Amino acid sequence: MNIFTILISTIFVNNYVFAQFLGICPFLGVSSKTETATGMGLAVTFVVTLSSVITWAIQKAILDRFGLQYLQTIVFILVIASLVQFVEMFLKKSSPNLYKALGVYLPLITTNCIVLGVAILNIEKGYTLIQTIVNALGASIGFAIALLLMAGVREKFEFSNIPKPLQGFPIGLITAGLMSIAFLGFTGLV
Amino acid sequence: MSAILVPVIVLGVIGLIFGFSLGFASKAFAVETDPKVDAIKEVLPGANCGACGYPGCDGCANAIVEGNAPVTACIVGGSSVAEKIANIMGAEAGDVVKQVATVLCQGDCDKAKDKYVYTGLRDCRAQNILAGGSKACSYGCLGCGTCVDVCDFDAIHIVNGVALVDKEKCVACGACIKVCPKGIIELVPYDNQVVVKCKSNDPGKVVRQNCSIGCIGCRICVKSCPEDAFSFENNLARINYDKCTNCNICAEKCPTKAIFSSITKVEEQVQ
């Protein structure tokens, strides 16, 4: 598959949040303000891209060679958790301001299923290294877009007259559903 | 046998590699933190309520150690926490004055005039956008209860069109102060019985036209105060709470009763 097609496909058509329903937890949890949404989007982009490359290398170099494909999940989780930990330490030292801005969302990336999802799907689809990187980049850009759109909508909720039973998460979930339907409009683009 | 051994070894080796590299990284990227920060973190309530104005208790602890915040920064913890922090920092805590949020407006539906009838969203921020709200006085409480919505402690309520704080329930977290579009909620010492409950900077004549309980700037309180606790600026009297002795003279002399006194209130109830 051509690189451009993969990029468009992961950002819009097969958006990981709206079409594949991965990473819903931070999508709903961190989308109440646009600033934090941007920070989370950037952090996820970084971790997803890096972890995809490392997991791809481990899969090809170790798991495939020893026929240990069934260890995929546990090894990938190990990689992701260590990577997030490493990124946290690195940021704390090199850029305390960014570290402060991301705050608690940084360690939370470990439990973001989009990270594991992208890593596993890269292998399942038999991507090459370049395709893997592009897919990871597209997935995280798609995630960041979804997060930003949702944050923009949810900031408007503050001033709107929402019926009491729907206030808070219920209206958030309804909005997420409607946005997901809207993204169906991209089907057939690729 | 090898079916078990190989995965165990592979996983073990991968784990070890990551473990060692993380261990190495934590040494290489170690950021020296002041041991005082951890000690203060232990003492703080840990509720991360943000009442101190810093992001969570961690932020507060850092600010205290860096000297940006006083040892009394934690409002919720009160004097006991302040004392412990003072011990850690090697400073005197001094007395922490318990404060409560107070709405500085008494212009309820009977006393304040309206300039139009507002029928929009029940939110003060929305109403404030519409020509500064429906009250004729542009400084007064809009009474839509946005402060009531943000209060986590059920300490503020709308009584006859004006917000009123329940002194016993208020923890001075400052949520209502931040959200009020008119900026008429302020922290006042809990023990203080006398408060100028008006924020209008309009000249006396305008205040009189708009509201029967506003400060008209007559300065009787300034002249009558034996402790010289009043200051006067922008047509508005202000009490210096450090000097006020709750003698209640100003509240009795105030012609419009804009100076609220809980002493007078209690007497009225008794009678």
Interface residues (C-beta under 8 A of the other chain):
Chain A: I58 I62 L63 F66 L68 L71 I74 V75 L78 V79 S82 Q85 F86 M89 F90 K92 K93 S94 P96 K100 G103 F159 S160 N161
Chain B: V6 P7 V10 L11 I14 G15 F18 S21 L22 A25 S26 F29 A30 V31 P55 L121 R122 D123 R125 A126
